[in-house]
């Protein structure tokens, strides 16, 4: 009789081990199926009970927040005290009571001081407690505070610029949702940039915030042969309407500007604006953003307006103007014939425009000309691709000196990569864009100009209207191209090949590859 081979014993053991592993996996899968079925049955039963008792009179007697160790009690009371039934004449229906607590929790979440999710537990108080009633309901919230100190550093490259940067953020400084954010950046085009901003919610409302900030930076404007130094501060009131996409910001800004380090070939226009100036302005911005993913939208729309008033009446400063910018964007999904599923293809179309009008400065009664620091610039990888940065509009020699009126538009077809899928924030892009940037034209006759070199307010109004009409005179400067788009939570990154189609005399087109990095693209 032959003895079993040692190799046969090993193979038999491996086979039994594999069968045992398969049986264990099958038992685990069966246990998970049973657990899931039990959970679904329990959820269905809970929904049945809720529907049967949704109109049951309920009073919220207590709301407790646990583990909010660094958050002031008075700050939380402003959120939850209005929900307590002691502050209501009548009991809640059960459905409304639960919704009221959930809305309070959503406010906590928008404060950005607690880690999501915030757990909610409902309970009945002890029936032996004489101070309670049969309709009482208590809510218990378990939170976990975010780290109070956050720091990060990084590098970025785009639009012929590169920098290293660092950020330090302090959260919930005084226990009322306050934050202090500081940042430092050193780069090629922006030599240095420093900022600090203190932000706080007003009356525990995460949708109504006040921010005061200060900043200083030194940037090289190679398209206009100079460096610009800025030092200033802003005070902002921010008002957000959650669910609707609307946001308002009211701001005051005081900023000292210095045009310095002029190149030897700097134009007369740049030299005339060299030196110091101070801008004191009020501004209002309104945004209605209903895009599904702002950096890479597939559906929805954006409406935006920014209005600024500088140096008028009591605002002082040494520049005076009014300035308005409008922007709109729409994104539409593009269906593919004979397919039922969403292919992830989208078409985005955008329009931007702006106008700037000089005003009389303070009590002098004199109209001030616009400065190079305040005018619009157009062209570059984030607006009109296929042109150099500030490559469109008025020039003095080799310098781009900016304009007072502009309009620009573009359309992009975004297609997912075949093997990557529509869920990845990566797209192929085909685009066409164009625009025009004009300086304010003096429409006065030679006789009027000889009598006075300064324009009156009525002269400015006529000149502005005439300049805006010239935007439609002929084709805009245009380009088309293809590229790759990648969206990350902090920014959108593009690599494009552009071909200029219409270029006006003096403008600087750029055929070939370009890199764009930013939050807003045309």
QUIQUI-V466824 format. One record per residue. N is the residue number from 1. RES is the residue in one small letter. PSI is psi in degrees with one decimal (* if undefined). OMEGA is omega in whole degrees, -180 to 180 (none if undefined). Layout:
N:RES:PSI:OMEGA
N:RES:PSI:OMEGA
This chain:
1:x:128.5:-177
2:x:138.9:178
3:x:147.7:179
4:x:139.4:178
5:x:143.8:176
6:x:-32.0:180
7:x:-37.3:178
8:x:-38.0:179
9:x:-40.1:180
10:x:-46.5:-179
11:x:-36.8:179
12:x:-39.9:179
13:x:-42.2:178
14:x:-40.6:180
15:x:-44.9:179
16:x:-37.4:179
17:x:-42.5:179
18:x:-41.5:179
19:x:-38.9:179
20:x:-41.7:178
21:x:-40.4:180
22:x:-41.2:179
23:x:-40.9:179
24:x:-42.3:179
25:x:-38.9:180
26:x:-40.6:178
27:x:-39.8:178
28:x:-42.5:179
29:x:-40.7:179
30:x:-41.0:179
31:x:-40.3:178
32:x:-39.5:178
33:x:-41.2:179
34:x:-42.3:180
35:x:-42.2:179
36:x:-41.7:178
37:x:-39.4:179
38:x:-41.7:178
39:x:-43.9:178
40:x:-39.8:178
41:x:-39.9:179
42:x:-41.9:178
43:x:-41.3:179
44:x:-40.2:179
45:x:-40.3:179
46:x:-42.4:179
47:x:-38.5:178
48:x:-44.2:179
49:x:-39.1:-180
50:x:-44.6:180
51:x:-37.1:-179
52:x:-24.0:-177
53:x:17.5:-174
54:x:-23.9:180
55:x:7.9:-179
56:x:129.0:179
57:x:130.4:-175
58:x:137.9:174
59:x:131.5:178
60:x:109.9:-174
61:x:-23.3:-175
62:x:140.6:173
63:x:120.3:-178
64:x:135.9:177
65:x:121.0:-176
66:x:145.0:174
67:x:14.9:174
68:x:66.5:-169
69:x:-27.6:-176
70:x:13.9:-179
71:x:131.2:-176
72:x:141.5:178
73:x:-41.4:-180
74:x:-33.1:178
75:x:-43.0:179
76:x:-33.3:-180
77:x:-35.7:179
78:x:-25.6:179
79:x:-43.5:-169
80:x:-22.1:179
81:x:-39.8:179
82:x:-17.4:-179
83:x:-28.8:-177
84:x:141.0:-175
85:x:-18.9:178
86:x:-21.3:179
87:x:14.3:178
88:x:148.6:-178
89:x:-31.2:-175
90:x:155.7:176
91:x:155.7:173
92:x:150.2:155
93:x:150.2:-175
94:x:-42.9:-179
95:x:-45.8:-179
96:x:-34.6:179
97:x:-45.4:180
98:x:-40.7:180
99:x:-37.2:179
100:x:-41.6:179
101:x:-41.4:180
102:x:-39.6:178
103:x:-38.0:176
104:x:-39.2:178
105:x:-37.6:177
106:x:-35.8:176
107:x:-43.9:177
108:x:-42.0:-178
109:x:-37.9:-178
110:x:-11.8:177
111:x:-18.0:177
112:x:35.6:176
113:x:-5.7:179
114:x:144.8:177
115:x:136.1:173
116:x:153.9:-5
117:x:159.4:174
118:x:121.8:-176
119:x:139.2:-180
120:x:130.7:176
121:x:136.0:177
122:x:145.2:-177
123:x:161.5:173
124:x:140.2:178
125:x:167.0:-180
126:x:119.4:-178
127:x:-17.8:179
128:x:-9.0:179
129:x:117.3:-176
130:x:-17.5:-178
131:x:-3.3:-179
132:x:166.2:177
133:x:161.0:-179
134:x:-20.2:-178
135:x:-2.0:-176
136:x:144.7:176
137:x:135.0:178
138:x:145.7:179
139:x:136.7:-180
140:x:123.3:-178
141:x:125.7:177
142:x:117.5:-177
143:x:163.4:174
144:x:115.0:-175
145:x:141.2:175
146:x:158.0:177
147:x:136.9:-176
148:x:-17.3:178
149:x:127.4:180
150:x:131.3:-180
151:x:144.7:175
152:x:159.4:176
153:x:160.3:-179
154:x:-175.8:177
155:x:155.8:176
156:x:149.2:-180
157:x:135.1:177
158:x:153.3:176
159:x:49.3:179
160:x:29.9:-178
161:x:152.8:174
162:x:146.7:-179
163:x:160.7:169
164:x:142.5:-174
165:x:158.1:177
166:x:148.4:-178
167:x:139.4:175
168:x:126.0:-178
169:x:132.6:175
170:x:125.1:-178
171:x:149.9:170
172:x:49.1:-170
173:x:-47.8:-177
174:x:15.6:178
175:x:14.3:-180
176:x:31.2:178
177:x:13.3:-179
178:x:156.3:176
179:x:149.8:175
180:x:119.4:-178
181:x:128.4:177
182:x:147.4:179
183:x:150.5:178
184:x:137.2:180
185:x:139.2:176
186:x:132.2:-177
187:x:-168.2:-177
188:x:-59.4:-180
189:x:-47.1:174
190:x:98.2:-175
191:x:-44.1:180
192:x:146.3:178
193:x:130.3:180
194:x:139.9:178
195:x:152.7:175
196:x:133.3:-177
197:x:129.8:176
198:x:127.0:-175
199:x:138.8:179
200:x:139.6:173
201:x:148.9:179
202:x:123.4:180
203:x:43.1:177
204:x:19.5:-179
205:x:111.5:-178
206:x:-13.9:-178
207:x:-0.1:177
208:x:109.1:-171
209:x:153.6:176
210:x:135.6:-179
211:x:136.8:173
212:x:134.8:-174
213:x:158.3:174
214:x:150.9:-177
215:x:160.9:175
216:x:134.0:176
217:x:160.7:180
218:x:113.9:-174
219:x:145.5:178
220:x:121.5:178
221:x:81.5:-174
222:x:-22.1:178
223:x:-9.6:180
224:x:20.6:169
225:x:41.1:177
226:x:168.5:169
227:x:150.9:178
228:x:124.8:176
229:x:134.9:-180
230:x:137.2:172
231:x:124.4:-177
232:x:-171.4:-180
233:x:158.5:178
234:x:154.4:170
235:x:126.5:-173
236:x:140.3:169
237:x:118.8:-176
238:x:130.1:-176
239:x:111.7:-177
240:x:140.4:177
241:x:93.5:-175
242:x:143.2:179
243:x:-29.3:-178
244:x:-17.6:-179
245:x:1.1:-178
246:x:142.1:178
247:x:130.8:177
248:x:142.7:174
249:x:126.9:176
250:x:127.7:-171
251:x:149.2:164
252:x:137.5:179
253:x:131.6:171
254:x:121.4:-172
255:x:131.0:176
256:x:128.4:-179
257:x:143.8:177
258:x:121.8:173
259:x:117.1:-171
260:x:-179.3:178
261:x:49.0:-180
262:x:140.6:175
263:x:157.9:-178
264:x:-27.5:-179
265:x:14.8:180
266:x:141.5:-176
267:x:163.3:176
268:x:-35.6:180
269:x:-44.0:179
270:x:-41.7:179
271:x:-35.0:180
272:x:-30.7:-180
273:x:-0.1:-178
274:x:153.1:-180
275:x:-158.9:-174
276:x:150.0:170
277:x:157.6:-180
278:x:126.4:179
279:x:129.3:175
280:x:116.2:-170
281:x:154.8:170
282:x:143.1:180
283:x:157.2:176
284:x:132.8:175
285:x:143.3:178
286:x:132.8:179
287:x:132.6:169
288:x:103.6:-174
289:x:108.8:179
290:x:28.6:175
291:x:147.1:-177
292:x:-34.3:179
293:x:98.4:-170
294:x:-35.1:-178
295:x:-23.9:-180
296:x:68.3:-171
297:x:146.4:173
298:x:-17.8:176
299:x:156.4:180
300:x:-175.3:-178
301:x:161.3:177
302:x:134.7:171
303:x:134.4:-177
304:x:139.7:174
305:x:142.7:177
306:x:126.0:179
307:x:135.6:-178
308:x:138.9:177
309:x:119.2:-175
310:x:139.4:170
311:x:7.3:-176
312:x:132.5:176
313:x:-121.4:-173
314:x:-3.4:-179
315:x:-24.4:177
316:x:-146.0:-172
317:x:-178.7:178
318:x:17.9:169
319:x:145.1:-179
320:x:124.2:179
321:x:163.4:167
322:x:145.0:-171
323:x:133.7:-179
324:x:135.3:174
325:x:139.1:178
326:x:143.8:179
327:x:142.4:175
328:x:146.9:177
329:x:141.7:177
330:x:142.2:178
331:x:133.4:-178
332:x:134.3:173
333:x:142.6:-179
334:x:113.3:-180
335:x:153.4:175
336:x:127.2:-178
337:x:143.0:175
338:x:17.7:174
339:x:136.6:-179
340:x:-31.7:-177
341:x:159.4:178
342:x:118.8:-178
343:x:-10.8:-180
344:x:8.2:178
345:x:137.4:-179
346:x:154.9:177
347:x:122.9:177
348:x:138.3:179
349:x:135.3:-177
350:x:151.1:176
351:x:141.4:175
352:x:150.1:176
353:x:155.7:180
354:x:156.9:178
355:x:146.3:-178
356:x:131.5:-176
357:x:123.1:177
358:x:146.4:-179
359:x:167.6:175
360:x:139.8:-175
361:x:113.5:175
362:x:-133.6:-178
363:x:3.6:-177
364:x:-26.8:-179
365:x:6.5:-178
366:x:137.1:175
367:x:131.3:180
368:x:139.3:177
369:x:152.7:179
370:x:146.9:-180
371:x:158.9:-178
372:x:-26.6:179
373:x:-21.4:-174
374:x:-17.4:-176
375:x:163.5:177
376:x:148.0:170
377:x:148.6:-177
378:x:138.6:-179
379:x:140.2:180
380:x:175.9:-172
381:x:-10.9:180
382:x:-7.3:175
383:x:-89.2:178
384:x:93.5:180
385:x:159.1:-179
386:x:2.7:176
387:x:152.1:178
388:x:163.8:179
389:x:125.1:-176
390:x:32.5:-176
391:x:-11.4:179
392:x:157.2:171
393:x:-171.5:-174
394:x:146.5:178
395:x:151.9:170
396:x:100.9:-172
397:x:-127.1:180
398:x:-5.0:-175
399:x:132.7:169
400:x:118.5:-174
401:x:4.6:176
402:x:170.6:-178
403:x:170.6:-177
404:x:-16.3:-179
405:x:135.6:177
406:x:160.2:172
407:x:141.1:-179
408:x:152.2:180
409:x:162.0:-180
410:x:162.3:176
411:x:140.6:-179
412:x:135.3:173
413:x:120.1:-176
414:x:125.4:-176
415:x:129.9:178
416:x:151.6:173
417:x:138.4:-172
418:x:-46.3:-174
419:x:-0.5:-179
420:x:-40.9:178
421:x:161.7:-176
422:x:-18.1:-179
423:x:-27.1:-180
424:x:141.1:-179
425:x:47.9:-177
426:x:128.7:-176
427:x:150.7:164
428:x:147.8:-173
429:x:138.0:168
430:x:131.2:-172
431:x:159.6:168
432:x:135.3:179
433:x:162.5:-179
434:x:169.4:179
435:x:171.6:176
436:x:144.0:178
437:x:125.1:-175
438:x:147.7:171
439:x:158.7:-180
440:x:125.6:-177
441:x:131.2:177
442:x:109.7:-175
443:x:5.6:-180
444:x:152.6:176
445:x:169.9:-178
446:x:-36.4:180
447:x:-43.0:180
448:x:-39.2:-180
449:x:-34.7:-179
450:x:-29.3:180
451:x:-37.4:-179
452:x:132.3:179
453:x:-21.4:-178
454:x:139.7:177
455:x:148.2:173
456:x:174.1:-180
457:x:-39.0:179
458:x:-36.2:176
459:x:-41.8:179
460:x:-41.7:180
461:x:-45.1:179
462:x:-40.3:-180
463:x:-38.8:180
464:x:-44.2:179
465:x:-42.3:180
466:x:-40.6:-180
467:x:-39.3:179
468:x:-34.9:178
469:x:-30.1:-179
470:x:-16.4:177
471:x:-32.1:-180
472:x:9.2:-179
473:x:97.5:-179
474:x:179.0:-180
475:x:146.5:173
476:x:163.6:171
477:x:129.9:-170
478:x:157.5:174
479:x:162.0:176
480:x:162.7:180
481:x:-175.8:178
482:x:160.1:-179
483:x:-171.0:180
484:x:135.6:-179
485:x:132.8:176
486:x:126.7:-178
487:x:129.2:173
488:x:165.4:-178
489:x:-29.6:-174
490:x:-22.1:-174
491:x:173.9:176
492:x:135.9:-176
493:x:130.6:-179
494:x:142.2:168
495:x:116.5:-173
496:x:150.6:167
497:x:118.9:-174
498:x:146.8:177
499:x:108.4:177
500:x:136.1:-179
501:x:-40.1:179
502:x:121.4:-179
503:x:127.6:178
504:x:160.8:-178
505:x:130.7:178
506:x:-19.8:-179
507:x:153.2:-176
508:x:100.0:177
509:x:162.7:-180
510:x:104.0:177
511:x:136.2:177
512:x:-158.1:-175
513:x:143.3:173
514:x:154.1:-179
515:x:132.8:179
516:x:137.7:178
517:x:121.8:-178
518:x:-177.1:180
519:x:-22.2:-175
520:x:124.4:179
521:x:148.7:179
522:x:*:none
